[in-house]
C-alpha cells in the first residue's frame, strides 16, 4: 500500500478488467429495475407498498451489510467473498427474473442486496491488493468509478430495448453471464488476500450494525416520500440509539467489526465526511431533478434518463482526469476545486427551468465529481494497512449508500417549504401551472442549498487536508496507528 510500491504489470490490469464486470452490473441493475417496474408491477399485480419494497429492499440490504461484508472479506479472503457473492448474485438474478408473485420478487431482491453487499468492498479491497503503487491504484479507482457512470448511461438503453422485445424478467438475466465470467476468470487473475491474524466475526456486532443502519435508512426514505410522521421518525431514532450501543461494543472488543481507531486519522475522517456530504447533496438534487424533467418538462422516464446522459458522460471524463491531476495537485486543492465546479453546476440548476439549461447545469455539476469520488475512495483505502482495506472499503461505500436517502429526506423537507410557500403566494394561479411553478421553486431551493453546503465542504477540505502531498509523494505526517498490533500502521508514505 506504499506510495512507492512496486508498479503492477499486465496481470494486475487483466484482474482489474475482471473487477469491472460486477461493478458495471450493479449500476446497470439499478437502472433496469426502474425501467422494468411499471411492467412487472402490472404483471404481478403489485400494490403501491409492494412496489416500494421491490425497489428499496435491495438498497436496504446493501447499506446494512457493507461494513460487515468488508470486514468478512478481510477475514475469510476477499477473492473468496467476491466469487461467493457473484454466484449468489447470479442465482438471485434468475429468481428475480422468474418471480411469480410480489412476495417472491421482494425476497429475490433481498437476496440480490445480500449478494450485492459483498461485491463493492471486495472489488475495492482487491484493487488495493493488485495496485500497491498509489498512482496506479488511483487510476484503477477512476476506472472503477467510471463503471457506475457507464452503467447509468447504458442501463436505461439496454433495459428499454429488452423490454420492447422480451418479457420484464429478461432484464435481470443480464447478471447471469457477467457473473459466470467473473467466476471463471476470477480464480485465474485475482489474488487472494485475508488477514490471517483476525478472529471470527462478532455476530452480535453484525446484528447491531444491521439494527442501526436498516431502520435509519428506512426512516429516512419514508420521511423523504411521506413527510414527517411518527413511524419514520421513530425508526431513525431507533437506528441512532442502537448505533450508540454498536459503537460502545466496538470499543470493548479486541478485534472489532469496525475499528474506531480508523477515525483517528484526520485525512480519512474528513474525506469520509466529505464523501457523505457530497452523496447527500448531489444525490438528493439529482433525484428531484429527474422528477422535474418528468413532472414539469413533460419528458418520459426514458427521456428524463437521456437528459441526464450528458451529466453521466461528463463524470466519466472527470474520473479519467482526476488521477493525472492528482499527481500534480494536492488533494485539498483538487477536491475543493472539483467541488467548486459542482457548486457552479448547482447554481445553474438553481436559476434554470428548461430542459437544456437544467441538463447543462447537471453536466457541469457532474464534471466536479471525479476528484472526490475516485481519489477520495483511493485515499480512504490507502490510509489503512492492507489487512483493513476491506473494512475501509465497506465504510466508504456505506457513506455513499446512506448519503442518498439522507439527502432526499433533508433537501426534500426544505423543498416542501418552498413548494408550499409558492402556492401560498400565488392563490389565483391555475392548479396545474401553479404546481409546476411550485415544483420548479422547490428544485431551485434544493440546488441553492446544495451549492452553499458544497462550498462549505470545499472550505473545510482546503484547510484540513492542505498538508497531504499529491499522489506518489510520501506523507511527512505519521498516523495514529502502529503496525505492532497487527491492525493499524503508520500513514507515512501513503499517497
Secondary structure, DSSP 8 states (H G I E B T S, - for coil): --TT-----HHHHHHHHHHHHHHHHHHHHHHHHHHHHHHHHHHHT--HHHHHHHHHHHHHHHHHHHHHHHHHHHHH-HHHHHHHHHHHHHHHHHHHHT--SHHHHHHHHHHHHHHHHHHHHHHHHHHHHH--SHHHHHHHHHHHHHHHHHHHHHHHHHHHHHHHHS-GGGGGGHHHHHHHHHHHHHHHH------TT-----HHHHHHHHHHHHHHHHHHHHHHHH-S-HHHHHHHHHHHHHHHHHHHHHHH-SS-SS-GGGGGSHHHHHHHHHHHHHHHHHHHHHHHHHHHHHHTS---HHHHHHHTHHHHHHHHHHHHHHHHHHTTS-HHHHHHHHHHHHHHHHHHHHT--SHHHHHHHHHHHHHT-HIIIIIHHHHHHHTS-GGGHHHHHHHHHHHHHHHHHHHHHHHHHHHHHHHHHHHHH-TTS-HHHHHHHHHHHHHHHHHHHHHHHHHHHHHHHHHHSTTS--TTS--SS--S--GGGSS----TT--
